[in-house]
Amino acid sequence: MGTRKMDKSFLDWPFFEARHRELAAALEDWSVKHLPADHGDTDAACKGLVAALGQAGFLRHSGANEGERLDVRSLCLIRETLARHDPLADFAFAMQGLGMGAVTLFGTPGQRKWLERTRAGQAISAFALTEPGAGSDVASTATTAERTPGGWRLSGEKTYISNGGIADLYVIFARTGEAPGARGLSAFLMPADSTGLSVAERIEVIAPHPLARLKLAGVELPEAALIGQPGEGFKIAMSVLDVFRPTVGAAALGMARRALDEALARVALPRAGGGTLADYQIVQGHLADMALKVDAAALLIYRAAWTKDQGATRITREAAMAKLYATEAAQEVIDTALQLHGGDGVRCGSTVEALYRDIRALRIYEGASDVQRVVIARSVLA
């Protein structure tokens, strides 16, 4: 096992203020004492992590009071730190923010009452966008929301919904038909106990966390469930992803930092024939590449976060670059760390083996890597 000592040098970069350094230090101290969680029961672990993060006060950063902006640098620092200690803790924190991102940015005072509970760790939220036939292509959303005398009736399916099955409420996107494609979607706040909502399937993946396919069979919601205006769903979804895509990169960065630490500890071990693996120039070359990728990812992530915190309306290009590079680079860093561990790297239960499974989904969710390439290319061409 490697050390869990945090590389703090990046906190001296001009992207950060004193409050960010204080937050990082406080969370590092908390993480050393409380992480990793017991993953034996994934649902129970996530519920416990949400409660613990709420009680410790860190979930207050997952949303913002009315009239205030989310501090994206804080979000990134928290995700990076948690992911380095326990990727499931990062997941638990991230979903409180992503799940309620639409309410933070566009919610009414009535809807924001839920935000008070999610920021305290007293309710679990989820972001229900993906469908069986519409993953990265949000404009192809088929779930419908029809007007009723008292509000809306939702019908359809959502899949690969994080926190599905344990969430207390979902922000759900459905077609209301104001215009074709992306311009005809709306966002709704849907409590988990809504009649007609059911968990059709729990989905098991290589790095276990709560995932589900949801069935909406004529779910009745009041008019007050609508977030923003009819037809604004795509804008709302993209605004939320604009904020949270850099934080996905930050989670990947945390895992990459942990993998580099594990690799450094491994190559420093004495060998039976004398010396260490670190004595070999080829190993030094691998370590140099890993360190370079970690720092390059951090620069892209905190540039995007700083830009948003300075008041930029959109950071689509910066967010896409941060997520794409950081997640792809982390996969490579973790793969190299595993290789340097030899046979022990693929032993079930080892740190690098767990990281190898944990990192893979980050290149898919919140916009797969190829989608980020399209976003960046369109920005360059424009």
QUILIN-V706078 format. One line per field, one symbol per residue. psi: psi as a letter, one per 20 degrees, with the letter a starting at -180 (. if undefined). burial: + if it has 9 or more other C-alpha atoms within 8 Angstrom, else -. A space follows every 50 residues. Layout:
psi->???
burial->???
This chain:
psi->parkppoihhiiqihqrhhghggggghgggghhiqqrojgogghggghgg gghghiihihiiaqqpiqqqohhggggggggghhhohhhgggghhhgghj hhgghjqrhghihhhhghiijiqprqongqrhjneinhijpipqoqprhi dqpppaqqrlopjphiqhqpoqpqoikhrqchikqrqqooqhjppipqoh pppprhnprpqqpqpomlppqrhiippbqpijggggghhghggighhghh gggghggggggggghgiiqqqhjqarhiiphhghgghggghghghggggg gigggggghijpgqlgghgggggggggghhggghgggggiibhhhjppiq ghgghhhhhhhhigqkorghghggggghggh.
burial->-+-------------+---++-++--++--+---+-+----++-+++-++ +++++--+++++++-----+-+++++++++++++++++++-+++++++++ ++++-+++--++-++-+++++++++++++++--+++-++++++++----- ++++++++++++++++++++++++++++---+++++++++-+-+-++-+- -++-----+++++++++-++++--++++-+++++-++-++++++++++++ ++++++++++++++++++-------+++----++-++--++-++--++-+ +++++++++-----+-++++++++++++++++++++++-++---++---+ -+++++++++-+++--+++-+++-++------
